[in-house]
Amino acid sequence: MISRRALLLTTALLAAAPYGASAAEPFDEAAFAAAQGAGRPVIVEVTAPWCPICKAQRPLLKALSEQPRFKDLAIYEIDFDTQKALMRRFDARMQSTLIVFKGREEVGRSVGETQGEWIEALVEKAL
């Protein structure tokens, strides 16, 4: 059962940014390697423009990236429909996959998650 706090947080985060807003940059190998090498928290977001779950995740990630404690967070987007080689590289099988790294180490992943508290807890693993 979803708690009242989780429901309020999710609602607030969804209202914080329009569905089209994104904190993610298109995946770039050099930028990804540099972020990992610097020990930054990194999210690889596998998304598709037709995916409703991806649209729900986007403002949640944007809101998190705007919080001071996540100021160093780097988010890189992989397109599910067109970047199949990257999908294989990251062993991602579905859109709406979030893969979290602390530097070079993968510390968590999630598929289809849209609850703000759970996504926040996932991202916190990278701090």
Buried (B, 14 or more C-beta within 10 A) or exposed (E): EEEEEBEEBBEEBBEBBEEEEBBBEEBEEEBBEEBBEEBBBBBBBBBBEEBEBBBBBBBBBBBBBEEEEBEBBBBBBBBBEEBEEBBEEBEBEEBBBBBBBBBEEBBBBBBBBBBBBBBBEBBBBBE
